[in-house]
């Protein structure tokens, strides 16, 4: 960075690039906070979905056998 104040179009270009960099940094910080939130809660979601599918597959696998066992017990 040069201490002498630039004049003309160069100053506008520097200002625009500075604003663009600020927007990029701000967006990156926002996405980073979203990533941190997902990192904090993501494993809960993953384990919940995994457990849901696991329990559902167990119920589906035992569904027919379970109904047949219930029928046998009912008789």
Biopython code that builds the backbone (N, CA, C, O; Angstrom):
import numpy as np
from Bio.PDB.StructureBuilder import StructureBuilder

atoms = [
    (1, "UNK", "N", (0.847, -1.200, 0.000)),
    (1, "UNK", "CA", (0.000, 0.000, 0.000)),
    (1, "UNK", "C", (0.877, 1.241, 0.000)),
    (1, "UNK", "O", (1.866, 1.328, 0.727)),
    (2, "UNK", "N", (0.491, 2.196, -0.831)),
    (2, "UNK", "CA", (1.236, 3.442, -0.933)),
    (2, "UNK", "C", (0.499, 4.501, -0.128)),
    (2, "UNK", "O", (-0.725, 4.612, -0.202)),
    (3, "UNK", "N", (1.258, 5.281, 0.645)),
    (3, "UNK", "CA", (0.639, 6.302, 1.479)),
    (3, "UNK", "C", (0.128, 7.481, 0.662)),
    (3, "UNK", "O", (-0.838, 8.136, 1.054)),
    (4, "UNK", "N", (0.781, 7.759, -0.488)),
    (4, "UNK", "CA", (0.355, 8.913, -1.279)),
    (4, "UNK", "C", (-1.037, 8.652, -1.851)),
    (4, "UNK", "O", (-1.262, 7.587, -2.428)),
    (5, "UNK", "N", (-1.969, 9.578, -1.713)),
    (5, "UNK", "CA", (-3.332, 9.353, -2.207)),
    (5, "UNK", "C", (-3.366, 9.285, -3.726)),
    (5, "UNK", "O", (-2.894, 10.191, -4.412)),
    (6, "UNK", "N", (-3.937, 8.187, -4.245)),
    (6, "UNK", "CA", (-4.061, 8.053, -5.703)),
    (6, "UNK", "C", (-5.249, 8.875, -6.181)),
    (6, "UNK", "O", (-6.224, 9.061, -5.453)),
    (7, "UNK", "N", (-5.156, 9.358, -7.402)),
    (7, "UNK", "CA", (-6.222, 10.180, -7.948)),
    (7, "UNK", "C", (-6.674, 9.606, -9.280)),
    (7, "UNK", "O", (-5.916, 8.915, -9.961)),
    (8, "UNK", "N", (-7.914, 9.899, -9.643)),
    (8, "UNK", "CA", (-8.412, 9.480, -10.944)),
    (8, "UNK", "C", (-8.982, 8.068, -10.900)),
    (8, "UNK", "O", (-9.433, 7.597, -9.855)),
    (9, "UNK", "N", (-8.954, 7.399, -12.054)),
    (9, "UNK", "CA", (-9.577, 6.066, -12.146)),
    (9, "UNK", "C", (-8.865, 5.023, -11.286)),
    (9, "UNK", "O", (-9.475, 4.043, -10.859)),
    (10, "UNK", "N", (-7.551, 5.242, -11.028)),
    (10, "UNK", "CA", (-6.829, 4.255, -10.227)),
    (10, "UNK", "C", (-7.421, 4.167, -8.819)),
    (10, "UNK", "O", (-7.530, 3.079, -8.254)),
    (11, "UNK", "N", (-7.801, 5.311, -8.259)),
    (11, "UNK", "CA", (-8.381, 5.312, -6.916)),
    (11, "UNK", "C", (-9.712, 4.550, -6.925)),
    (11, "UNK", "O", (-9.999, 3.777, -6.011)),
    (12, "UNK", "N", (-10.531, 4.779, -7.986)),
    (12, "UNK", "CA", (-11.815, 4.080, -8.053)),
    (12, "UNK", "C", (-11.595, 2.581, -8.177)),
    (12, "UNK", "O", (-12.305, 1.795, -7.550)),
    (13, "UNK", "N", (-10.603, 2.171, -8.992)),
    (13, "UNK", "CA", (-10.339, 0.739, -9.159)),
    (13, "UNK", "C", (-9.891, 0.138, -7.828)),
    (13, "UNK", "O", (-10.335, -0.944, -7.445)),
    (14, "UNK", "N", (-8.998, 0.861, -7.120)),
    (14, "UNK", "CA", (-8.542, 0.349, -5.827)),
    (14, "UNK", "C", (-9.714, 0.230, -4.864)),
    (14, "UNK", "O", (-9.837, -0.762, -4.146)),
    (15, "UNK", "N", (-10.578, 1.245, -4.851)),
    (15, "UNK", "CA", (-11.726, 1.224, -3.944)),
    (15, "UNK", "C", (-12.652, 0.059, -4.285)),
    (15, "UNK", "O", (-13.125, -0.649, -3.396)),
    (16, "UNK", "N", (-12.909, -0.136, -5.594)),
    (16, "UNK", "CA", (-13.801, -1.225, -5.998)),
    (16, "UNK", "C", (-13.209, -2.581, -5.626)),
    (16, "UNK", "O", (-13.917, -3.455, -5.126)),
    (17, "UNK", "N", (-11.905, -2.754, -5.872)),
    (17, "UNK", "CA", (-11.300, -4.037, -5.514)),
    (17, "UNK", "C", (-11.360, -4.239, -4.000)),
    (17, "UNK", "O", (-11.571, -5.355, -3.526)),
    (18, "UNK", "N", (-11.174, -3.154, -3.247)),
    (18, "UNK", "CA", (-11.241, -3.265, -1.786)),
    (18, "UNK", "C", (-12.652, -3.675, -1.354)),
    (18, "UNK", "O", (-12.818, -4.522, -0.476)),
    (19, "UNK", "N", (-13.674, -3.060, -1.986)),
    (19, "UNK", "CA", (-15.062, -3.407, -1.638)),
    (19, "UNK", "C", (-15.333, -4.860, -2.004)),
    (19, "UNK", "O", (-15.960, -5.588, -1.234)),
    (20, "UNK", "N", (-14.859, -5.291, -3.190)),
    (20, "UNK", "CA", (-15.073, -6.682, -3.594)),
    (20, "UNK", "C", (-14.408, -7.631, -2.614)),
    (20, "UNK", "O", (-14.993, -8.641, -2.223)),
    (21, "UNK", "N", (-13.171, -7.303, -2.212)),
    (21, "UNK", "CA", (-12.485, -8.166, -1.261)),
    (21, "UNK", "C", (-13.248, -8.229, 0.057)),
    (21, "UNK", "O", (-13.348, -9.290, 0.673)),
    (22, "UNK", "N", (-13.792, -7.071, 0.493)),
    (22, "UNK", "CA", (-14.564, -7.058, 1.729)),
    (22, "UNK", "C", (-15.783, -7.952, 1.624)),
    (22, "UNK", "O", (-16.105, -8.692, 2.554)),
    (23, "UNK", "N", (-16.473, -7.879, 0.465)),
    (23, "UNK", "CA", (-17.649, -8.740, 0.291)),
    (23, "UNK", "C", (-17.243, -10.202, 0.312)),
    (23, "UNK", "O", (-17.918, -11.022, 0.934)),
    (24, "UNK", "N", (-16.140, -10.541, -0.365)),
    (24, "UNK", "CA", (-15.703, -11.932, -0.405)),
    (24, "UNK", "C", (-15.379, -12.412, 1.005)),
    (24, "UNK", "O", (-15.775, -13.508, 1.404)),
    (25, "UNK", "N", (-14.654, -11.582, 1.758)),
    (25, "UNK", "CA", (-14.286, -11.979, 3.120)),
    (25, "UNK", "C", (-15.531, -12.131, 3.982)),
    (25, "UNK", "O", (-15.635, -13.064, 4.779)),
    (26, "UNK", "N", (-16.491, -11.194, 3.815)),
    (26, "UNK", "CA", (-17.714, -11.278, 4.618)),
    (26, "UNK", "C", (-18.499, -12.545, 4.268)),
    (26, "UNK", "O", (-18.995, -13.235, 5.158)),
    (27, "UNK", "N", (-18.612, -12.849, 2.969)),
    (27, "UNK", "CA", (-19.319, -14.062, 2.571)),
    (27, "UNK", "C", (-18.592, -15.294, 3.092)),
    (27, "UNK", "O", (-19.226, -16.253, 3.533)),
    (28, "UNK", "N", (-17.256, -15.270, 3.042)),
    (28, "UNK", "CA", (-16.498, -16.424, 3.527)),
    (28, "UNK", "C", (-16.716, -16.615, 5.022)),
    (28, "UNK", "O", (-16.847, -17.741, 5.501)),
    (29, "UNK", "N", (-16.754, -15.486, 5.766)),
    (29, "UNK", "CA", (-16.983, -15.612, 7.206)),
    (29, "UNK", "C", (-18.373, -16.163, 7.480)),
    (29, "UNK", "O", (-18.546, -16.988, 8.376)),
    (30, "UNK", "N", (-19.376, -15.712, 6.708)),
    (30, "UNK", "CA", (-20.735, -16.228, 6.902)),
    (30, "UNK", "C", (-20.777, -17.720, 6.607)),
    (30, "UNK", "O", (-21.356, -18.487, 7.377)),
    (31, "UNK", "N", (-20.171, -18.141, 5.499)),
    (31, "UNK", "CA", (-20.186, -19.562, 5.164)),
    (31, "UNK", "C", (-19.408, -20.347, 6.210)),
    (31, "UNK", "O", (-19.759, -21.486, 6.516)),
    (32, "UNK", "N", (-18.351, -19.745, 6.763)),
    (32, "UNK", "CA", (-17.590, -20.439, 7.793)),
    (32, "UNK", "C", (-18.448, -20.645, 9.034)),
    (32, "UNK", "O", (-18.387, -21.703, 9.660)),
    (33, "UNK", "N", (-19.250, -19.639, 9.396)),
    (33, "UNK", "CA", (-20.112, -19.804, 10.568)),
    (33, "UNK", "C", (-21.161, -20.875, 10.288)),
    (33, "UNK", "O", (-21.494, -21.662, 11.174)),
    (34, "UNK", "N", (-21.697, -20.913, 9.037)),
    (34, "UNK", "CA", (-22.637, -21.974, 8.700)),
    (34, "UNK", "C", (-21.954, -23.328, 8.807)),
    (34, "UNK", "O", (-22.539, -24.293, 9.298)),
    (35, "UNK", "N", (-20.696, -23.390, 8.337)),
    (35, "UNK", "CA", (-19.977, -24.664, 8.418)),
    (35, "UNK", "C", (-19.769, -25.080, 9.868)),
    (35, "UNK", "O", (-19.881, -26.258, 10.207)),
    (36, "UNK", "N", (-19.462, -24.096, 10.731)),
    (36, "UNK", "CA", (-19.272, -24.430, 12.143)),
    (36, "UNK", "C", (-20.581, -24.920, 12.755)),
    (36, "UNK", "O", (-20.585, -25.879, 13.527)),
    (37, "UNK", "N", (-21.691, -24.268, 12.415)),
    (37, "UNK", "CA", (-22.983, -24.738, 12.923)),
    (37, "UNK", "C", (-23.237, -26.153, 12.441)),
    (37, "UNK", "O", (-23.673, -27.006, 13.214)),
    (38, "UNK", "N", (-22.964, -26.411, 11.151)),
    (38, "UNK", "CA", (-23.206, -27.765, 10.638)),
    (38, "UNK", "C", (-22.259, -28.752, 11.293)),
    (38, "UNK", "O", (-22.635, -29.893, 11.559)),
    (39, "UNK", "N", (-21.018, -28.316, 11.558)),
    (39, "UNK", "CA", (-20.076, -29.226, 12.211)),
    (39, "UNK", "C", (-20.549, -29.550, 13.617)),
    (39, "UNK", "O", (-20.349, -30.662, 14.106)),
    (40, "UNK", "N", (-21.190, -28.560, 14.280)),
    (40, "UNK", "CA", (-21.670, -28.811, 15.642)),
    (40, "UNK", "C", (-22.896, -29.706, 15.626)),
    (40, "UNK", "O", (-23.000, -30.625, 16.439)),
    (41, "UNK", "N", (-23.843, -29.448, 14.699)),
    (41, "UNK", "CA", (-25.089, -30.193, 14.691)),
    (41, "UNK", "C", (-25.127, -31.264, 13.617)),
    (41, "UNK", "O", (-26.038, -32.092, 13.606)),
    (42, "UNK", "N", (-24.156, -31.265, 12.714)),
    (42, "UNK", "CA", (-24.228, -32.182, 11.574)),
    (42, "UNK", "C", (-24.148, -33.629, 11.992)),
    (42, "UNK", "O", (-24.871, -34.474, 11.464)),
    (43, "UNK", "N", (-23.271, -33.922, 12.939)),
    (43, "UNK", "CA", (-23.134, -35.330, 13.311)),
    (43, "UNK", "C", (-24.401, -35.824, 13.997)),
    (43, "UNK", "O", (-24.721, -37.010, 13.918)),
    (44, "UNK", "N", (-25.133, -34.928, 14.675)),
    (44, "UNK", "CA", (-26.416, -35.339, 15.259)),
    (44, "UNK", "C", (-27.383, -35.714, 14.142)),
    (44, "UNK", "O", (-28.067, -36.733, 14.226)),
    (45, "UNK", "N", (-27.441, -34.883, 13.086)),
    (45, "UNK", "CA", (-28.328, -35.191, 11.966)),
    (45, "UNK", "C", (-27.914, -36.496, 11.305)),
    (45, "UNK", "O", (-28.758, -37.338, 10.996)),
    (46, "UNK", "N", (-26.594, -36.666, 11.085)),
    (46, "UNK", "CA", (-26.125, -37.866, 10.394)),
    (46, "UNK", "C", (-26.464, -39.103, 11.213)),
    (46, "UNK", "O", (-26.956, -40.094, 10.674)),
    (47, "UNK", "N", (-26.200, -39.045, 12.515)),
    (47, "UNK", "CA", (-26.502, -40.203, 13.357)),
    (47, "UNK", "C", (-28.007, -40.445, 13.412)),
    (47, "UNK", "O", (-28.446, -41.595, 13.417)),
    (48, "UNK", "N", (-28.799, -39.382, 13.453)),
    (48, "UNK", "CA", (-30.247, -39.557, 13.477)),
    (48, "UNK", "C", (-30.758, -40.209, 12.207)),
    (48, "UNK", "O", (-31.578, -41.125, 12.261)),
    (49, "UNK", "N", (-30.268, -39.732, 11.043)),
    (49, "UNK", "CA", (-30.697, -40.323, 9.773)),
    (49, "UNK", "C", (-30.233, -41.771, 9.682)),
    (49, "UNK", "O", (-30.983, -42.642, 9.242)),
    (50, "UNK", "N", (-28.984, -42.027, 10.105)),
    (50, "UNK", "CA", (-28.445, -43.383, 10.060)),
    (50, "UNK", "C", (-29.260, -44.309, 10.961)),
    (50, "UNK", "O", (-29.613, -45.421, 10.568)),
    (51, "UNK", "N", (-29.556, -43.837, 12.177)),
    (51, "UNK", "CA", (-30.343, -44.656, 13.089)),
    (51, "UNK", "C", (-31.753, -44.876, 12.572)),
    (51, "UNK", "O", (-32.324, -45.953, 12.743)),
    (52, "UNK", "N", (-32.321, -43.835, 11.927)),
    (52, "UNK", "CA", (-33.668, -43.975, 11.374)),
    (52, "UNK", "C", (-33.696, -45.060, 10.308)),
    (52, "UNK", "O", (-34.582, -45.914, 10.297)),
    (53, "UNK", "N", (-32.694, -45.014, 9.393)),
    (53, "UNK", "CA", (-32.650, -46.029, 8.341)),
    (53, "UNK", "C", (-32.375, -47.408, 8.935)),
    (53, "UNK", "O", (-32.932, -48.408, 8.483)),
    (54, "UNK", "N", (-31.506, -47.455, 9.958)),
    (54, "UNK", "CA", (-31.186, -48.744, 10.575)),
    (54, "UNK", "C", (-32.436, -49.356, 11.205)),
    (54, "UNK", "O", (-32.745, -50.527, 10.985)),
    (55, "UNK", "N", (-33.150, -48.545, 11.994)),
    (55, "UNK", "CA", (-34.361, -49.056, 12.648)),
    (55, "UNK", "C", (-35.409, -49.424, 11.613)),
    (55, "UNK", "O", (-36.082, -50.447, 11.735)),
    (56, "UNK", "N", (-35.549, -48.565, 10.569)),
    (56, "UNK", "CA", (-36.534, -48.862, 9.529)),
    (56, "UNK", "C", (-36.212, -50.153, 8.793)),
    (56, "UNK", "O", (-37.114, -50.939, 8.502)),
    (57, "UNK", "N", (-34.943, -50.381, 8.490)),
    (57, "UNK", "CA", (-34.569, -51.616, 7.795)),
    (57, "UNK", "C", (-34.813, -52.823, 8.694)),
    (57, "UNK", "O", (-35.242, -53.879, 8.227)),
    (58, "UNK", "N", (-34.531, -52.656, 10.016)),
    (58, "UNK", "CA", (-34.805, -53.769, 10.933)),
    (58, "UNK", "C", (-36.300, -54.071, 10.960)),
    (58, "UNK", "O", (-36.709, -55.232, 10.925)),
    (59, "UNK", "N", (-37.118, -53.009, 11.024)),
    (59, "UNK", "CA", (-38.570, -53.248, 11.052)),
    (59, "UNK", "C", (-39.032, -53.882, 9.747)),
    (59, "UNK", "O", (-39.880, -54.774, 9.752)),
    (60, "UNK", "N", (-38.468, -53.416, 8.618)),
    (60, "UNK", "CA", (-38.866, -53.998, 7.339)),
    (60, "UNK", "C", (-38.426, -55.454, 7.254)),
    (60, "UNK", "O", (-39.180, -56.296, 6.768)),
    (61, "UNK", "N", (-37.211, -55.764, 7.721)),
    (61, "UNK", "CA", (-36.709, -57.128, 7.643)),
    (61, "UNK", "C", (-37.520, -58.050, 8.548)),
    (61, "UNK", "O", (-37.819, -59.184, 8.173)),
    (62, "UNK", "N", (-37.876, -57.565, 9.737)),
    (62, "UNK", "CA", (-38.620, -58.399, 10.665)),
    (62, "UNK", "C", (-40.127, -58.258, 10.494)),
    (62, "UNK", "O", (-40.901, -58.896, 11.206)),
    (63, "UNK", "N", (-40.541, -57.416, 9.543)),
    (63, "UNK", "CA", (-41.968, -57.159, 9.424)),
    (63, "UNK", "C", (-42.764, -58.417, 9.170)),
    (63, "UNK", "O", (-43.713, -58.719, 9.895)),
    (64, "UNK", "N", (-42.370, -59.169, 8.117)),
    (64, "UNK", "CA", (-43.145, -60.348, 7.743)),
    (64, "UNK", "C", (-43.001, -61.432, 8.808)),
    (64, "UNK", "O", (-43.984, -62.073, 9.180)),
    (65, "UNK", "N", (-41.784, -61.637, 9.295)),
    (65, "UNK", "CA", (-41.589, -62.645, 10.341)),
    (65, "UNK", "C", (-42.351, -62.253, 11.596)),
    (65, "UNK", "O", (-42.967, -63.098, 12.246)),
    (66, "UNK", "N", (-42.309, -60.965, 11.936)),
    (66, "UNK", "CA", (-43.004, -60.525, 13.135)),
    (66, "UNK", "C", (-44.493, -60.763, 13.018)),
    (66, "UNK", "O", (-45.127, -61.211, 13.973)),
    (67, "UNK", "N", (-45.076, -60.461, 11.830)),
    (67, "UNK", "CA", (-46.504, -60.691, 11.653)),
    (67, "UNK", "C", (-46.812, -62.177, 11.750)),
    (67, "UNK", "O", (-47.815, -62.566, 12.349)),
    (68, "UNK", "N", (-45.949, -63.016, 11.161)),
    (68, "UNK", "CA", (-46.195, -64.459, 11.239)),
    (68, "UNK", "C", (-46.086, -64.930, 12.693)),
    (68, "UNK", "O", (-46.874, -65.767, 13.133)),
    (69, "UNK", "N", (-45.103, -64.391, 13.446)),
    (69, "UNK", "CA", (-44.987, -64.773, 14.856)),
    (69, "UNK", "C", (-46.226, -64.332, 15.627)),
    (69, "UNK", "O", (-46.730, -65.066, 16.476)),
    (70, "UNK", "N", (-46.716, -63.119, 15.325)),
    (70, "UNK", "CA", (-47.918, -62.652, 16.021)),
    (70, "UNK", "C", (-49.098, -63.555, 15.697)),
    (70, "UNK", "O", (-49.914, -63.864, 16.566)),
    (71, "UNK", "N", (-49.182, -63.980, 14.427)),
    (71, "UNK", "CA", (-50.292, -64.857, 14.063)),
    (71, "UNK", "C", (-50.179, -66.185, 14.795)),
    (71, "UNK", "O", (-51.171, -66.726, 15.284)),
    (72, "UNK", "N", (-48.930, -66.713, 14.867)),
    (72, "UNK", "CA", (-48.749, -67.991, 15.575)),
    (72, "UNK", "C", (-49.120, -67.839, 17.040)),
    (72, "UNK", "O", (-49.760, -68.716, 17.621)),
    (73, "UNK", "N", (-48.708, -66.703, 17.647)),
    (73, "UNK", "CA", (-49.047, -66.481, 19.050)),
    (73, "UNK", "C", (-50.554, -66.310, 19.188)),
    (73, "UNK", "O", (-51.149, -66.789, 20.153)),
    (74, "UNK", "N", (-51.170, -65.631, 18.233)),
    (74, "UNK", "CA", (-52.604, -65.405, 18.303)),
    (74, "UNK", "C", (-53.377, -66.711, 18.237)),
    (74, "UNK", "O", (-54.392, -66.869, 18.915)),
    (75, "UNK", "N", (-52.902, -67.648, 17.425)),
    (75, "UNK", "CA", (-53.567, -68.941, 17.366)),
    (75, "UNK", "C", (-53.293, -69.702, 18.646)),
    (75, "UNK", "O", (-53.764, -70.828, 18.807)),
]
sb = StructureBuilder()
sb.init_structure("model")
sb.init_model(0)
sb.init_chain("A")
sb.init_seg("    ")
for serial, (resi, resn, name, xyz) in enumerate(atoms, 1):
    if name == "N":
        sb.init_residue(resn, " ", resi, " ")
    sb.init_atom(name, np.array(xyz, "f"), 0.0, 1.0, " ", f" {name:<3s}", serial, name[0])
structure = sb.get_structure()
